[in-house]
Amino acid sequence: MIAPRSATLLFIAAALACVAQPANPSAVENQATGLVGTVLRGPIQPVCRVGQTCEAPFSAGFEVLQQQHLVAQFRSDSVGHYQVLLSPGAYTIVADSGAPIWPRGQSHLVTVGSTGLTHLDLSFDTGIR
């Protein structure tokens, strides 16, 4: 039989061991990084008026380039939301060649942070004037 004082010390030692170490060390080391946000296109009409939106969600395909090499592709949904997992660093986001924007080949220089998902909203020009 363990004496009450010994049992208390064992309980405290076990509790400290649990606090000192994460439950899943690999989950902390492998935390996902990348980009998340909304893609808009605009203007969506020749004349923009006060009180009326002049941008709309942009559902399209996109390429992610790093030093001019394709590293990922993603698609924004019908309300413009997107998420793409990427390693921390600098990238260029380019809309697919068939996207309804002008001029073609519009791009955004972006930086993915070192932890978690970096929130970044993107906007592309439709060329409507």
Secondary structure, DSSP 8 states (H G I E B T S, - for coil): ---HHHHHHHHHHHHHHHHHS-S-HHHHHT---EEEEEEEEE--SSS--TTS---EE---EEEEEETTEEEEEEE--TTSEEEEE--SEEEEEEE-TTSS-SSTT-EEEEEE-SSSEEE--EEEE----
